[in-house]
């Protein structure tokens, strides 16, 4: 009777071992799948990073060109402002000279108020 009980326990242990082996295989298969997914994700992320680096490099070059163009436009604007100031000064000088001529023709002063 005792032998029969030991044999039953052995059979139960074998069944448990078989079930554990099956579970272990399933776990290994899931782990392999996860590793594959992780590898794929890492490749994807590496590609995203590479593309971002290229985009930022291109953006930096474009910004550099924009800065150059902006500086050139500022220089043109400054030159135009200087020309405008010079023209205004010249206009004031001409206006002053014209008023001086008018004053001379009128006898050296402003016309009397009536």
C-alpha positions as CSV (number, residue, x, y, z in Angstrom):
1,X,0.0,0.0,0.0
2,X,2.8,2.3,0.8
3,X,4.5,1.6,-2.5
4,X,1.3,2.4,-4.3
5,X,1.2,5.8,-2.5
6,X,4.8,6.5,-3.4
7,X,4.1,5.6,-7.0
8,X,1.1,7.9,-7.1
9,X,3.2,10.7,-5.7
10,X,5.9,10.1,-8.2
11,X,3.3,10.1,-11.0
12,X,1.9,13.4,-9.7
13,X,5.4,14.9,-9.4
14,X,6.1,13.8,-13.0
15,X,2.9,15.5,-14.1
16,X,3.8,18.7,-12.3
17,X,7.3,18.6,-13.8
18,X,5.8,18.2,-17.3
19,X,3.5,21.1,-16.6
20,X,6.3,23.2,-15.3
21,X,8.4,22.4,-18.4
22,X,5.6,23.4,-20.6
23,X,5.1,26.7,-18.7
24,X,8.9,27.2,-18.9
25,X,8.8,26.8,-22.7
26,X,5.9,29.2,-23.0
27,X,7.8,31.7,-20.8
28,X,10.9,31.3,-22.9
29,X,8.9,31.8,-26.1
30,X,7.3,35.0,-24.6
31,X,10.7,36.2,-23.5
32,X,12.1,35.7,-27.0
33,X,9.1,37.6,-28.4
34,X,9.7,40.4,-26.0
35,X,13.4,40.5,-26.9
36,X,12.5,40.7,-30.5
37,X,10.1,43.5,-29.9
38,X,12.6,45.3,-27.8
39,X,15.2,44.9,-30.5
40,X,12.8,46.2,-33.1
41,X,11.9,49.2,-30.9
42,X,15.5,50.0,-30.3
43,X,16.1,50.0,-34.1
44,X,13.1,52.2,-34.6
45,X,14.3,54.6,-31.9
46,X,17.8,54.7,-33.4
47,X,16.3,55.7,-36.8
48,X,14.1,58.4,-35.2
49,X,17.2,59.8,-33.4
50,X,19.2,59.7,-36.6
51,X,16.4,61.5,-38.6
52,X,16.0,64.1,-35.8
53,X,19.8,64.8,-35.9
54,X,19.7,65.3,-39.6
55,X,16.6,67.6,-39.3
56,X,18.3,69.7,-36.6
57,X,21.5,69.9,-38.6
58,X,19.5,71.1,-41.7
59,X,17.5,73.5,-39.4
60,X,20.8,74.9,-38.0
61,X,22.1,75.5,-41.5
62,X,18.9,77.2,-42.5
63,X,19.0,79.4,-39.4
64,X,22.5,80.4,-40.1
65,X,21.5,81.5,-43.6
66,X,18.5,83.4,-42.1
67,X,20.9,85.2,-39.7
68,X,23.1,86.2,-42.6
69,X,20.2,87.5,-44.6
70,X,18.8,89.3,-41.5
71,X,22.1,91.0,-40.9
72,X,22.3,92.1,-44.5
73,X,18.8,93.4,-44.4
74,X,19.6,95.3,-41.2
75,X,22.6,96.9,-42.9
76,X,20.5,97.9,-45.9
77,X,17.9,99.3,-43.5
78,X,20.6,101.3,-41.6
79,X,22.0,102.7,-44.8
80,X,18.5,103.7,-45.9
81,X,17.8,105.4,-42.6
82,X,21.1,107.3,-42.9
83,X,20.2,108.4,-46.4
84,X,16.8,109.5,-45.2
85,X,18.3,111.5,-42.3
86,X,20.8,113.1,-44.8
87,X,17.9,113.9,-47.2
88,X,15.9,115.5,-44.3
89,X,18.9,117.5,-43.2
90,X,19.4,118.7,-46.8
91,X,15.7,119.6,-47.1
92,X,15.9,121.6,-43.8
93,X,18.9,123.4,-45.1
94,X,17.1,124.2,-48.4
95,X,14.0,125.3,-46.6
96,X,16.1,127.6,-44.3
97,X,17.9,129.1,-47.3
98,X,14.6,129.7,-49.1
99,X,13.1,131.4,-46.1
100,X,16.3,133.6,-45.8
101,X,15.9,134.6,-49.5
102,X,12.3,135.4,-48.9
103,X,13.2,137.5,-45.8
104,X,15.8,139.4,-47.9
105,X,13.3,140.2,-50.6
106,X,10.8,141.4,-48.1
107,X,13.2,143.8,-46.5
108,X,14.9,141.7,-44.0
109,X,12.0,140.7,-41.9
110,X,8.6,139.2,-41.7
111,X,5.7,141.0,-43.3
112,X,3.9,143.4,-41.0
113,X,0.6,142.0,-39.5
114,X,-2.5,143.9,-40.7
